Each structure stands twice: as C-alpha cells, then as structure tokens.
C-alpha cells in the first residue's frame, strides 16, 4: 500500500526541505565563524612562546624570568614546563 503523493504535495515538501536546509546552513555558518573560547593549545602564538620557553629554560633562565620576558603568567610557564618534560621524557 503505497502512499499516493501528488505533484503539489511533493513540490511543497521540497520547498519545506529547502527552507530547513537554508536555516541549517546559517546555523552551521554561525558555528564555523564563532570564536573559540579557552586556551588555544599549539596554535602559532602558543608555539612561539613555547619555543622561547625552551630556549630560555635550556640556557638556565628561571621560570620567573621567562614569564616576564614573554609577558605571560608563571602558571603558563609551568604548563610549558610540564609539556616540555612530557616531550623530552618520550624522546629518551
């Protein structure tokens, strides 16, 4: 027992689906363009400060000196240190 669909019903349903699709595309665009919150790990800025941390740390600078030089918190530098320790531990 097939459901009989007229041409008008089919066209109306197509229009409904196209409208729904347009709304979903707008919503998708919103989510694509929104700014992500929180710490952005391993982006270009993060890597630049991390690489500077490594250079300073390996040359014997203190954590406080490195934090002041990069204008970041000491907590951030200790996060870099934890990451550095994790990376160097896995390399050996």
C-alpha positions in Angstrom: 0.0 0.0 0.0 1.9 3.0 -1.3 1.0 6.4 -0.2 -0.1 8.5 -3.2 1.7 11.8 -3.4 0.6 14.5 -5.8 2.9 16.8 -7.6 1.7 19.7 -5.5 2.5 17.8 -2.2 5.9 16.9 -3.5 6.7 20.4 -4.5 5.5 21.7 -1.1 7.7 19.2 0.7 10.7 20.1 -1.5 10.2 23.8 -0.6 9.9 22.9 3.1 13.2 20.9 3.0 15.0 23.7 1.1 13.9 26.2 3.8 15.1 23.9 6.5 18.3 23.3 4.7 18.9 27.1 4.4 18.3 27.6 8.1 20.7 24.8 8.9 23.4 26.3 6.6 23.0 29.6 8.5 23.4 27.8 11.8 26.4 26.0 10.5 28.0 29.2 9.3 27.5 30.7 12.8 29.3 27.8 14.4 32.1 27.9 11.8 32.7 31.6 12.4 32.4 31.9 16.2 35.4 32.5 18.3 36.5 29.5 20.3 37.0 30.2 24.0 39.6 28.8 26.3 43.2 28.0 25.9 44.2 27.5 22.2 46.9 24.9 22.6 49.5 24.6 19.9 48.5 27.5 17.7 51.2 29.8 16.3 51.3 32.1 19.3 51.5 29.2 21.7 54.3 27.6 19.8 56.3 30.8 19.6 56.1 31.3 23.4 56.8 27.6 24.0 59.9 27.7 21.7 61.1 30.8 23.5 60.5 29.0 26.8 62.6 26.0 25.7 65.4 28.3 24.6 65.4 30.1 27.9 64.9 27.0 30.1 67.7 25.2 28.4 70.0 28.2 28.8 69.4 28.2 32.5 66.9 31.1 32.9 64.4 30.9 35.8 60.7 30.4 35.3 60.0 33.9 36.6 62.5 35.4 34.1 61.0 33.5 31.2 57.4 34.5 32.2 58.4 38.2 32.4 60.2 38.1 29.1 57.2 36.6 27.3 54.7 38.7 29.3 52.7 35.6 30.4 51.8 34.2 33.9 54.1 31.9 35.8 51.4 29.3 35.7 51.5 29.4 31.9 55.3 28.8 32.0 54.8 25.8 34.3 52.3 24.4 31.8 55.0 24.8 29.1 57.5 23.1 31.5 55.1 20.1 32.0 54.7 19.8 28.3 58.5 20.1 27.8 59.0 17.3 30.4 56.5 15.1 28.7 58.1 15.6 25.3 61.6 15.1 26.5 60.6 12.0 28.5 59.1 10.3 25.5 62.1 11.1 23.3 64.5 9.3 25.7 
